[in-house]
Structure formats: C-alpha cells, structure tokens
Amino acid sequence: MPKVKTNSSAKKRFKVTATGKITHQKPFKRHILTKKSKKRKRKLGLDGEVHKANMNFVKRLLRLK
C-alpha cells in the first residue's frame, strides 16, 4: 500500500493552531505598498483564518481528514 502524501504547497501555506484552527498569511503585502495605508499594511501582517467554506478542502490537502 503506498503512503499518502501531504500536498507540498499546502503544508508551506497553512499552519494548524493548538485549538485546531487553520491559519494562512494574508495576500497583497509583497509589493505596490506605497498606495496602501499604514493601517491596512499593519492588518495584512496578521494571520488570517481559513473560512469554514474552504475548511474541508484545506484539511484534505493537509491530510487531516
């Protein structure tokens, strides 16, 4: 029986917290930052949580389900 592999791109992009939530980094903070406000850039630095509509898909990629 072959091993079931975790999706390599998913394991780099998502992190599972101790409470079981899955977090990700928010997009739009790599370049073209001059037109974005300080407040917006500060908020983009925080981790986002995976929406429950996508939770089953992400869990399947990470082999948690």
Backbone as JSON, one array per atom type, in Angstrom:
{
  "sequence": "MPKVKTNSSAKKRFKVTATGKITHQKPFKRHILTKKSKKRKRKLGLDGEVHKANMNFVKRLLRLK",
  "N": [[0.85, -1.19, 0.0], [0.73, 2.17, -0.95], [2.22, 5.15, 0.5], [0.31, 7.92, 1.71], [0.6, 11.1, 0.59], [1.13, 14.38, 1.93], [-0.02, 17.45, 0.58], [2.41, 19.37, -0.89], [2.53, 22.16, -1.42], [0.47, 23.09, 0.16], [1.27, 22.51, 2.78], [3.24, 24.39, 3.14], [1.86, 26.76, 3.1], [-0.22, 26.82, 4.99], [-1.0, 26.72, 8.51], [-1.59, 24.81, 11.38], [-3.26, 25.56, 14.33], [-3.01, 25.24, 17.94], [-5.57, 24.92, 18.88], [-6.83, 23.8, 16.79], [-7.6, 25.34, 14.65], [-7.08, 26.6, 11.31], [-4.63, 28.57, 9.93], [-3.51, 31.21, 7.71], [-1.3, 33.23, 5.7], [-2.05, 36.59, 4.9], [-2.85, 37.91, 1.65], [-1.48, 40.39, -0.72], [0.65, 41.95, 0.35], [3.21, 42.18, -0.66], [4.32, 43.82, -2.72], [3.94, 47.07, -4.31], [3.26, 48.88, -2.2], [3.11, 51.52, -1.52], [0.76, 52.9, -2.04], [-0.99, 51.89, -0.22], [-2.53, 52.19, 2.96], [-1.04, 52.79, 6.22], [-2.39, 51.53, 8.26], [-3.8, 49.55, 6.88], [-1.69, 47.98, 5.85], [-0.58, 47.1, 8.23], [-2.63, 45.5, 9.24], [-2.62, 43.52, 7.29], [-0.37, 42.13, 7.92], [-1.02, 40.39, 9.93], [-2.07, 37.03, 10.71], [-4.51, 35.27, 8.78], [-7.62, 33.5, 9.09], [-8.71, 30.36, 7.88], [-11.61, 30.19, 5.94], [-14.75, 28.73, 6.82], [-16.08, 27.58, 4.69], [-14.09, 26.69, 3.02], [-12.73, 24.94, 4.59], [-12.91, 22.05, 4.7], [-11.7, 21.34, 2.28], [-9.07, 22.32, 2.56], [-8.24, 20.87, 4.78], [-8.24, 18.33, 3.69], [-6.14, 18.57, 1.86], [-4.04, 18.83, 3.65], [-4.08, 16.42, 4.82], [-5.61, 15.97, 7.13], [-8.05, 15.02, 7.3]],
  "CA": [[0.0, 0.0, 0.0], [1.59, 3.36, -0.98], [1.98, 6.19, 1.5], [-0.5, 9.06, 1.27], [1.44, 12.28, 0.79], [0.56, 15.69, 2.17], [0.22, 18.37, -0.51], [3.59, 20.17, -0.52], [2.25, 23.6, -1.42], [-0.43, 23.39, 1.29], [1.99, 22.49, 4.07], [4.01, 25.62, 3.23], [0.97, 27.91, 3.16], [-1.16, 26.78, 6.1], [-0.49, 26.28, 9.8], [-2.67, 24.39, 12.28], [-3.04, 26.06, 15.68], [-3.23, 24.26, 19.01], [-7.01, 24.7, 19.05], [-7.35, 23.12, 15.6], [-7.91, 26.28, 13.57], [-6.06, 26.64, 10.27], [-4.34, 29.95, 9.59], [-2.75, 31.46, 6.49], [-0.87, 34.62, 5.59], [-2.92, 37.37, 4.02], [-2.2, 38.36, 0.41], [-1.36, 41.83, -1.05], [1.63, 42.69, 1.13], [4.53, 41.93, -1.22], [4.81, 44.98, -3.46], [2.96, 48.17, -4.5], [2.82, 49.18, -0.84], [3.06, 52.96, -1.28], [-0.62, 53.41, -2.08], [-1.78, 51.29, 0.86], [-2.38, 52.93, 4.22], [-0.28, 52.1, 7.27], [-3.33, 50.67, 8.98], [-4.09, 48.4, 6.04], [-0.49, 47.14, 5.81], [-0.44, 46.5, 9.56], [-3.62, 44.42, 9.32], [-2.22, 42.45, 6.37], [0.71, 41.37, 8.55], [-1.6, 39.39, 10.83], [-2.53, 35.8, 10.06], [-5.94, 35.12, 8.55], [-8.13, 32.17, 9.38], [-9.36, 29.76, 6.72], [-13.07, 30.27, 6.03], [-15.33, 27.39, 7.02], [-16.48, 27.04, 3.38], [-12.9, 26.06, 2.44], [-12.05, 24.16, 5.63], [-12.8, 20.64, 4.34], [-10.74, 21.23, 1.19], [-7.73, 22.53, 3.1], [-7.95, 19.72, 5.64], [-7.93, 17.19, 2.82], [-4.79, 18.8, 1.34], [-3.09, 18.63, 4.74], [-4.31, 15.04, 5.31], [-6.18, 15.99, 8.48], [-9.4, 14.46, 7.2]],
  "C": [[0.89, 1.25, 0.0], [1.23, 4.35, 0.12], [1.12, 7.29, 0.89], [0.28, 10.31, 1.6], [0.62, 13.53, 1.06], [0.89, 16.58, 0.98], [1.33, 19.35, -0.11], [3.32, 21.66, -0.48], [1.37, 23.98, -0.23], [0.33, 23.42, 2.62], [2.88, 23.71, 4.25], [3.12, 26.83, 3.49], [0.08, 27.97, 4.39], [-0.49, 26.26, 7.36], [-1.67, 25.93, 10.69], [-2.32, 24.86, 13.68], [-3.31, 24.96, 16.7], [-4.71, 23.95, 19.21], [-7.64, 24.05, 17.83], [-7.75, 24.04, 14.47], [-6.76, 26.26, 12.55], [-5.87, 28.09, 9.85], [-3.52, 30.03, 8.31], [-2.29, 32.91, 6.52], [-1.76, 35.34, 4.6], [-2.17, 37.83, 2.78], [-2.09, 39.89, 0.34], [-0.39, 42.6, -0.16], [3.06, 42.46, 0.62], [5.11, 43.16, -1.93], [3.65, 45.94, -3.7], [2.37, 48.57, -3.14], [2.65, 50.68, -0.59], [1.63, 53.5, -1.25], [-1.51, 52.84, -0.98], [-1.49, 52.03, 2.16], [-1.58, 52.09, 5.23], [-1.16, 51.12, 8.03], [-3.61, 49.39, 8.19], [-2.9, 47.43, 5.99], [-0.27, 46.43, 7.14], [-1.4, 45.32, 9.71], [-3.26, 43.24, 8.42], [-1.08, 41.6, 6.94], [0.21, 40.28, 9.47], [-2.04, 38.16, 10.04], [-4.03, 35.82, 9.9], [-6.34, 33.7, 8.86], [-8.86, 31.64, 8.14], [-10.87, 29.77, 6.95], [-13.65, 28.86, 6.11], [-15.8, 26.76, 5.72], [-15.32, 26.29, 2.72], [-12.22, 25.08, 3.39], [-11.87, 22.69, 5.24], [-11.76, 20.42, 3.25], [-9.3, 21.35, 1.69], [-7.32, 21.38, 4.0], [-7.58, 18.5, 4.82], [-6.53, 17.34, 2.22], [-3.73, 18.5, 2.39], [-3.19, 17.22, 5.36], [-4.75, 15.01, 6.77], [-7.55, 15.36, 8.49], [-9.41, 13.33, 6.19]]
}
